[in-house]
Amino acid sequence: MSDDHHHDHDHDHDHPDSVLSEMDLRTRALESILVEKGYVDPAALDALVDLYETKIGPRNGARVVAKAWTDPNYREWLDRDATEAISSVGYGGRQGEHMRVVANTPDTHNIVVCTLCSCYPWPVLGLPPVWYKAAPYRSKVVRDPRGVLADFGVELPAGTQVRVWDSTAEVRYLVLPMRPAGTEGWTEERLAALVTRDSMIGTGLPLEARKT
Amino acid sequence: MSPPERDIPRGEVPGVPRDADGPVFDEPWQAQAFAMAVKLHERGVFTWNEWAAALSGEIRRAQAAGDPDTGSTYYRHWLATLERLVVEKGLGTAGALSERKDAWDRAARATPHGRPILLENDPLA
């Protein structure tokens, strides 16, 4: 079944008499066989989809970032062992991958990519956005990270170095953005609301304090 | 002077539904395919390294075959990877998958509009 995966790209459009798309049929075929053989439980599949669609999102990561901004001990733990520090707040790595947190500073801005496929820190950021999975991002961010930042509307000072981190199946990166100015004394919850998904991938910055 | 390169959308791709802060699946089958891979991994059917290697191989082959790889075809590659691993690991055969796909197709066509599509609706079942 190696070579028959690509041919359907051009003709799985809806024929007048067809009810389900080619991809839908293939998915149902696979799922019904796996369910019959007891490899997957349909209710567990639904629960997992619901979890990723509605409950995880990038909010888990935002809470980790806000905690790092307010608690120096937690920040130090994140630097030392991000996998443990992140799972301590309840966001374990589903794939057993190691997490590493890369912190932005005035001198260095970090961006995360997966050039091979689309490894992504699901437990903290939910599912990846479409552009993260697309070839243009994956290839351009390596050769022209500042150009990518400009595409996302981010302009950094000329002296800031941009570092690109290529995720693998073993290591997933989470960017720790810089805490926005004017947020002294804010609670973690209020700070977390400033942390956008893109700011934790590195293609964006946190919201500014006055905008919330 | 040519316009600046705009090959990367600003986190927006026309026609792709998404919520304010994150992605959603385009179609239900994508969500099912996603969940099946996670569950099979949890059962130890494959390691996440195996999965990532198989998926990146699938994407490379698709690119070589002319796939635009714009992100919208991502879950196609995901499903193809899943089918490949399920067969490789002996959980099912390519023939069984193909026969079952045809059965679903017949079932869908035999199901009156608005009724749930069930495999037992296949007239040949």
Interface residues (C-beta under 8 A of the other chain):
Chain A: M1 S2 H5 H6 H9 D17 S18 V19 L20 S21 M23 D24 L25 R26 T27 R28 A29 L30 E31 S32 I33 L34 K37 Y39 V40 D41 A44 L45 D46 L48 V49 Y52 E53 G57 P58 R59 R94 Q95 G96 E97 L116 C117 S118 C119 L125 G126 L127 P128 P129 V130 W131 Y132 K133 A134 A135 P136 Y137 K140 G147 V148 A150 D151 F152 G153 T168 A169 E170 T196 R197 D198 T203 G204
Chain B: P4 E5 R6 D7 I8 P9 R10 G11 V13 V16 R18 D19 D21 G22 P23 V24 F25 E27 P28 W29 A31 Q32 A33 F34 A35 M36 V38 K39 L40 H41 E42 R43 V45 W48 N49 W51 A52 A53 L55 S56 E58 I59 R61 A62 Q63 A65 G66 D67 P68 D69 T70 G71 S72 T73 Y74 Y75 R76 H77 L79 A80 L82 E83 R84 V86 V87 L91 G92 A94 A96 L97 S98 R100 K101 A103 W104 D105 A108 R109 T111 I117 L119
